[in-house]
Amino acid sequence: MEKKRIVVSHPVFGEGEVITSRLNGQELYIHFYSGLRLWVLRKRLLFISEAPLLEKKFDKIKAKRICEALRMGIVPRQDCEDFTFGREEEVNSLKRIIKKLKEGKGDAFLIEGEYGSGKTHLLEYLYHYALKEGLCVSKVTLTPDEVSPHRPKRFWKEFVANLKFLKNDQEYGFRDLLRLATNLNLYDNIFFAKLLPKLKNIDEASIKSEVLWQWLEGESTKEYAVYLTDKFRIKGGVRIPALYDFSTASDFYCYLISSLSYIAQKLNLYGILLLIDEAETVAHLWRFQDFLKGLNFLIGLIRICYNDPELKKIDREMVHNRMRPTPYIYKDAYISLVMATTPLSYNYEYIRLINLFKNRLTLDNLKEKDLYECFYTLYSIYKTCYPQFSLDENEQRKILEEAIKRSSGIRDFLKFVIEVFDIYRHSHSLVFITE
């Protein structure tokens, strides 16, 4: 039987949703949006609407994929649009920067929220949505060691590895973008002017091709180079600047990223949406100099989104590499940035970064009515996976209320519910351990 969401109004307590009933339906247990839960006589309520709680259908394969991911507290990227609750206002705000980028203007957006509040889920939602809208998209998750912003070459490696776009419903990546770009004339680009003709004529079946591609992607090519009898050298063979591995090269990598956004726009892909998760990583770097260099790189990325004219030349206020100082922006940048971070006790330098964002939103915990919808959607998905699984209304309500009480965010909520479902399915009895 399809679960219904029944919305009612009370003259004193306001609007709420019906959870269950007793006395042949004469009394209803209502969760009011104010937070109250009360038994109320049916005759004192005005029924506003009655609609199916779950409008979307999930096939068994999709349902199993979602369940497996939820056991880790995440939602599969391709299912984010089907499993997003209570974030309509935030999603609509974020969609506006995609619309703006399609009109030729970049933007930057900051999302703040505690761990488990749904920041990563929103980024995954945007990743999937922007792909369908025809943009190039890349998502980079910062870490203190492997992908730290004070090591821009490592950021570049992660950026190009995750760069994707769709053509004719097929997914393509960084190499495909550059292959398409070989017909463009970027004669004044210090990097791609020499690179694109080389890519156009290179033998893709040759080991030199793989060495070149992996070098462009930020990988070490030493293990390949030892097998090349003609001593093929990346820098000497292509005659383009090296991919600098030092921490002051943020100008060069911002230049490369802005160049790729220019390429994407010329290829009718509008530009690049860059999503950065765990941005608070920069504030956790032990060495103050590393913190300042990482901060400088992120500031550079934000300013290229706004096409800052000062960054189209050598701006001495920004960090520049000493091998070959480079503007942060090549011509015009077509890039938008969405950065997610946890709230921090900001110092002066980090506040400078935060204040560069013209758009900011803070993720609060979901309202209980949204958690109800999430719960019953998950219950329906779980039943699709395991058709023999069933809970009566009292059991469902007990699990839901316990999940709300125990969870500090949506991630905890989802993990708790799916784990209890698993326990109940295996044991056929549910016992809550209370402190």
C-alpha positions in Angstrom: 0.0 0.0 0.0 1.4 3.4 -1.0 2.4 5.6 1.9 0.6 9.0 2.0 1.8 12.3 3.5 -1.2 14.0 5.1 -0.8 17.6 5.9 -3.3 19.2 8.4 -3.8 22.5 10.2 -4.7 23.1 13.8 -6.1 26.5 15.0 -3.6 26.7 17.8 -0.6 24.5 16.9 -0.5 25.4 13.2 0.4 23.0 10.4 1.8 19.5 10.7 1.8 15.9 9.3 -0.2 12.9 10.4 2.0 10.1 11.8 -0.5 7.5 12.9 -4.1 7.2 14.3 -6.1 5.4 17.0 -9.7 4.8 18.1 -10.7 4.0 14.6 -9.2 7.2 13.3 -10.9 9.5 15.7 -7.6 10.7 17.2 -4.5 11.4 15.1 -0.9 11.6 16.2 0.5 14.8 14.6 4.0 16.1 14.2 3.6 19.8 14.0 6.2 21.9 12.1 6.8 23.8 15.4 8.3 20.6 16.8 5.4 19.5 18.9 4.0 15.9 18.7 0.5 15.5 20.0 -2.6 13.3 19.8 -5.4 15.5 18.5 -9.1 14.9 17.9 -9.7 14.5 14.2 -12.7 17.0 14.2 -10.4 19.8 15.4 -8.1 19.5 12.3 -8.4 21.0 8.8 -7.0 18.6 6.2 -4.9 20.6 3.8 -3.5 18.0 1.4 -3.0 14.3 0.9 -0.3 13.3 -1.5 1.9 10.3 -2.2 5.0 10.5 0.0 7.1 8.7 -2.6 6.5 9.9 -6.1 9.7 8.5 -7.7 10.1 4.9 -8.6 13.3 3.0 -8.2 14.2 -0.2 -10.0 15.9 -3.0 -8.1 19.4 -2.3 -9.4 19.1 1.4 -8.6 17.7 0.6 -5.2 20.5 -1.7 -4.4 23.1 0.8 -5.5 21.5 3.4 -3.2 21.4 1.1 -0.2 25.0 0.0 -0.6 26.1 3.7 -0.7 23.9 4.7 2.2 25.6 2.1 4.4 28.6 4.4 4.1 26.5 7.5 4.6 26.6 8.8 1.0 24.3 8.8 -2.0 25.6 7.7 -5.5 26.3 10.7 -7.7 23.9 9.7 -10.4 21.1 9.4 -7.8 21.6 12.7 -6.1 18.8 14.4 -7.8 16.4 11.7 -6.8 17.5 11.6 -3.1 17.7 15.3 -2.1 15.3 16.5 0.5 14.6 19.9 2.1 17.3 21.7 0.1 15.1 23.3 -2.6 16.1 26.9 -1.7 19.8 26.0 -1.6 19.7 24.0 -4.8 17.9 26.8 -6.6 20.5 29.3 -5.4 23.4 27.1 -6.6 21.7 26.4 -10.0 21.8 30.1 -10.7 25.6 30.1 -10.9 25.3 27.4 -13.6 22.8 29.5 -15.5 25.1 32.5 -15.1 28.1 30.5 -16.5 26.0 29.5 -19.5 25.5 33.2 -20.1 29.3 33.7 -20.1 29.9 34.9 -16.6 31.7 33.1 -13.8 30.9 33.2 -10.1 31.9 31.8 -6.8 29.8 30.3 -4.0 30.7 29.3 -0.5 28.8 26.5 1.4 29.3 26.3 5.1 28.0 23.5 7.3 29.0 21.1 10.1 30.3 17.6 9.3 27.4 15.5 8.1 25.1 18.4 7.2 25.0 17.5 3.5 27.7 19.7 1.9 29.3 16.9 -0.1 25.8 15.7 -1.2 25.1 19.2 -2.6 28.4 19.2 -4.5 27.6 15.8 -6.0 24.1 17.0 -6.9 25.7 20.0 -8.7 28.3 17.8 -10.4 25.6 15.6 -11.9 23.3 18.5 -12.8 26.0 20.6 -14.4 27.1 17.7 -16.6 23.5 17.3 -17.8 23.4 21.1 -18.5 26.4 20.7 -20.9 29.2 22.1 -18.8 32.7 20.8 -18.0 32.8 19.8 -14.3 35.6 18.8 -11.9 35.4 18.1 -8.2 38.5 18.3 -6.0 38.5 17.1 -2.3 41.3 18.7 -0.4 43.4 16.7 2.1 46.3 17.8 4.3 48.8 15.5 2.6 47.9 14.4 -0.9 45.8 17.2 -2.3 46.8 20.3 -0.4 46.2 23.7 -1.9 49.8 24.7 -1.1 51.0 22.1 -3.6 49.2 23.3 -6.7 50.6 20.5 -9.0 48.8 18.0 -6.8 45.6 20.0 -7.1 46.1 20.0 -10.9 46.5 16.3 -10.9 43.2 15.8 -9.0 41.5 18.5 -11.1 42.3 16.9 -14.5 41.6 13.3 -13.2 38.0 14.4 -12.3 37.3 16.7 -15.3 34.3 15.4 -17.2 31.8 16.6 -19.8 29.0 15.0 -21.8 28.6 14.8 -25.6 25.6 12.9 -27.0 25.0 11.4 -23.6 28.5 9.9 -23.4 31.0 11.0 -20.8 34.4 12.3 -21.7 37.4 13.5 -19.8 40.5 15.7 -19.9 42.3 13.9 -22.8 39.1 14.2 -24.9 38.9 17.9 -24.2 42.4 18.5 -25.4 42.0 16.4 -28.4 39.0 18.5 -29.4 41.0 21.6 -28.7 43.7 20.8 -31.2 41.7 22.6 -33.9 41.8 25.9 -31.8 44.4 28.5 -32.3 45.8 29.5 -28.9 48.9 31.1 -30.4 49.5 33.4 -27.5 49.1 30.8 -24.7 52.5 30.1 -23.1 51.5 26.4 -22.5 48.9 25.2 -25.0 50.4 27.1 -28.1 53.1 24.5 -28.2 51.2 21.6 -26.8 48.1 21.4 -29.0 50.0 21.0 -32.3 52.1 18.3 -30.6 48.9 16.5 -29.6 47.4 16.8 -33.0 50.3 15.0 -34.7 51.3 12.5 -32.0 50.9 8.8 -32.6 48.4 7.6 -30.0 49.7 4.0 -30.3 53.2 5.1 -29.3 54.6 4.8 -25.7 55.6 8.5 -26.1 51.9 9.3 -26.3 51.2 7.8 -22.9 54.3 9.4 -21.4 53.1 12.8 -22.6 49.5 12.3 -21.4 50.6 11.1 -18.0 53.0 14.0 -17.7 50.2 16.5 -18.6 48.0 14.8 -15.9 50.6 15.5 -13.2 51.9 11.9 -13.0 55.5 10.9 -12.7 56.8 9.5 -16.0 60.2 8.3 -14.9 59.2 4.6 -15.1 58.1 5.1 -18.7 61.1 7.2 -19.7 63.7 4.5 -18.9 62.3 2.3 -21.6 62.6 4.9 -24.4 65.7 4.2 -26.4 65.8 7.6 -28.1 65.9 9.5 -24.8 62.6 11.2 -25.3 62.3 14.1 -22.9 59.1 15.9 -22.1 60.4 19.4 -21.9 62.9 19.1 -24.7 60.6 17.1 -27.0 57.6 19.4 -26.7 59.3 22.8 -25.9 56.7 24.0 -23.4 57.2 25.1 -19.8 57.5 22.3 -17.3 54.7 21.5 -14.9 56.3 23.1 -11.9 56.3 21.0 -8.7 57.0 23.8 -6.2 54.5 25.6 -3.9 54.9 29.1 -5.4 53.5 28.0 -8.8 49.9 28.9 -8.0 50.0 31.5 -10.8 51.0 28.9 -13.4 48.3 26.4 -12.4 45.6 29.1 -12.2 46.7 30.1 -15.7 46.3 26.5 -16.9 42.8 26.1 -15.3 41.6 29.4 -16.7 43.0 28.3 -20.1 41.0 25.1 -20.0 37.9 27.1 -19.1 38.6 29.3 -22.2 39.0 26.1 -24.3 35.8 24.7 -22.9 33.9 27.9 -23.8 35.3 27.9 -27.4 34.1 24.2 -27.7 30.5 25.2 -26.8 30.8 23.7 -23.3 30.2 27.1 -21.7 33.1 26.8 -19.3 34.1 24.8 -16.2 32.3 24.3 -12.9 34.9 23.7 -10.2 33.7 22.1 -7.0 36.1 22.1 -4.0 35.3 20.0 -0.9 36.9 20.1 2.6 38.3 23.6 2.0 39.0 24.0 5.7 42.0 21.8 5.1 44.0 24.9 4.3 43.5 26.2 7.8 44.9 22.9 9.3 48.3 23.1 7.6 51.0 23.1 10.3 53.5 25.4 8.7 52.3 29.0 8.5 54.1 29.5 5.1 52.2 26.5 3.7 49.0 28.0 5.0 49.7 31.4 3.3 50.7 29.7 0.0 47.6 27.5 0.0 45.4 30.5 0.8 47.0 32.4 -2.0 46.1 29.6 -4.5 42.5 29.5 -3.3 42.3 33.3 -3.5 43.6 33.1 -7.1 40.9 30.6 -8.0 38.2 32.8 -6.6 39.5 35.9 -8.4 39.7 34.2 -11.8 36.0 33.2 -11.4 35.3 37.0 -11.3 37.6 37.5 -14.3 39.6 40.0 -12.2 41.4 42.2 -14.7 44.4 42.7 -12.3 45.1 38.9 -12.7 45.5 39.2 -16.5 48.8 40.7 -15.8 51.6 40.1 -13.3 50.0 41.3 -10.0 52.7 41.7 -7.5 50.3 41.3 -4.5 49.9 37.6 -5.5 52.5 34.8 -5.2 54.4 34.1 -8.5 56.8 31.4 -9.4 60.4 32.5 -10.1 61.0 30.2 -13.0 58.5 31.9 -15.3 56.1 34.3 -13.6 52.7 34.0 -15.2 49.4 35.9 -15.1 46.7 34.0 -13.2 44.2 34.4 -16.1 44.6 33.7 -19.8 42.5 36.1 -21.8 39.0 35.6 -20.3 38.1 33.0 -17.8 34.8 31.0 -17.9 34.8 29.3 -14.6 32.6 29.1 -11.6 33.6 27.8 -8.2 31.6 26.2 -5.4 33.6 25.6 -2.3 32.4 23.7 0.8 33.9 24.2 4.3 33.1 23.6 7.9 32.7 26.8 10.1 36.0 27.7 11.6 37.4 30.2 14.1 38.7 32.3 11.3 42.0 34.2 11.6 42.5 37.4 9.7 44.1 35.7 6.6 41.3 33.2 6.3 38.6 35.9 6.6 40.2 37.6 3.6 39.5 34.4 1.6 35.9 34.1 2.9 35.1 37.7 2.2 35.9 37.3 -1.5 32.8 35.2 -2.0 29.8 37.2 -3.1 27.5 34.3 -2.5 27.4 32.3 0.7 24.9 29.9 2.4 25.0 28.0 5.6 23.5 24.5 5.8 21.4 24.0 8.9 20.1 20.6 9.9 17.1 19.3 7.9 13.7 20.0 9.4 11.9 16.9 10.8 9.3 17.0 8.0 12.2 16.6 5.5 13.6 13.7 7.6 10.2 12.1 7.5 10.1 12.2 3.7 13.7 11.0 3.6 12.9 8.1 5.9 9.8 6.9 4.0 11.6 7.2 0.7 14.5 5.1 2.1 11.9 2.6 3.5 10.4 2.2 0.0 13.8 1.8 -1.6 14.8 -0.8 1.0 11.6 -2.8 0.3 12.4 -2.7 -3.4 15.8 -4.3 -2.6 14.3 -6.8 -0.2 10.7 -7.5 -1.1 10.1 -9.7 2.1 11.1 -6.9 4.4 8.3 -5.2 6.2 7.6 -3.0 9.2 4.3 -2.0 10.7 3.6 1.7 11.4 4.6 1.6 15.0 8.0 0.0 14.2 8.5 2.6 11.5 7.7 5.5 13.8 10.0 4.1 16.6 12.9 3.8 14.2 12.3 7.3 12.8 12.1 8.9 16.2 15.2 7.1 17.4 17.1 8.2 14.2 16.1 11.8 14.7 17.1 11.7 18.4 20.5 10.0 17.8 21.6 11.7 14.6 23.6 14.9 14.4 23.2 15.3 10.7 21.7 13.8 7.5 24.7 11.4 7.1 24.3 10.0 10.6 20.5 9.8 10.0 20.9 7.8 6.8 23.5 5.4 8.2 21.5 4.8 11.4 18.3 4.0 9.5 19.9 1.7 6.9 21.8 -0.2 9.7 18.6 -0.6 11.7 16.8 -1.9 8.6 19.7 -4.4 8.1 19.6 -5.6 11.7 15.8 -6.0 11.6 15.9 -7.9 8.3 18.5 -10.3 9.6 17.2 -10.8 13.1 13.4 -10.2 12.6 13.4 -8.4 15.9 14.4 -4.9 16.8 15.9 -4.0 20.2 17.2 -0.5 20.8 20.2 -0.2 23.1 19.6 2.8 25.3 22.0 4.4 27.6 
